Amino acid sequence: MDRKYLPILVGFFVSLGIFLTLITLGLLQKGGPPLIPYEYVEEFIVIIPGSMYTDIIILYLLPIIFFGIFYLIAPYIVILYLKVH
């Protein structure tokens, strides 16, 4: 992989890691006091339509799809910027 894509890959893994951490904390809180305040979850989930299962699928797939699209079109965007400037 080219060095210019390294920040994108690092950002992708950081966002995926944060999401997995939140999911893990959400699963661990079932038996005890809440680790994540309910207001945070409620405010975020209301944005995404559908049930909790579609929310999880969307939240897992969106970072992968955005990374794939940007990985494919990034060279063309750079060429366009070079021609414009």
N, C-alpha and C positions, 0 to 999 in steps of 0.2 A: 504494500500500500504506500502511496505517496505521502510524503511528510506534510503536505498542505492539507490533507484530510484528517490529520491527527486531532486537531481541536474539535472537529465535528464528531469523531468517534468517541472522544473523551466525554463530550457533552451528552452524547447519547447514552453512554454507560452510566454517567452520573444521574441523569434523569430516570433511567430504568432502575438504578439502585435505590433512589429516593422512593420511587413508587413501590418497589418490592418491600422496602422497609415499612412504609405506611400500611401496606396490606398485611404484613406480618404482625405489626403492632395491633391492627384491627382484629386479627384472629386471636391474638393472645389475650385481649381484654375481655373475652366472653365470660370468663369465670370470675373476674374481679372488677375493681374500679376502672373506669375508662382511662386509657392512656392518652387518647386523642379526644379533645372536647367535641361534643356532638355538633356544636355550631359550625366547626370547620368542615366536618363531613357533609352536613346538610347544605351549607352554602355552595360547596363544590359540586355535589352530586346533582343538584337541581338544574345545573346548566346542561347536563347530558340527558337526552331523552331516553326512555326505556327503563327496563328493570335493572336490578343490580348485576345480573349476569351479562347483559349487553354493555353495561358500564365497564365491567372488568375487561371484556373483549376489546372494546374501543380503546381503553386506556393502555392496554398492552400492545395493540396493533398500531396506534397512531404514531408513537415514536419510531417504530420500525419502518412504517410507510414513509414518514417524513425524511428519515435518514436515506432510504433507498431512492426517493425522488431527488433529493438534493445531491446525492452521490452521482446520479446519472446526469443531472443538468448543470452541475457546478462548472465543468470545463467550458460549456457553451456560454454561461453567464460571464465567466472571466474573459473570454474572447470578446464578447459584446462590450464589456466595460473597457477593455483595452482599445477597441475601435472607437468608442465614444470619446475617450480621453486622449 
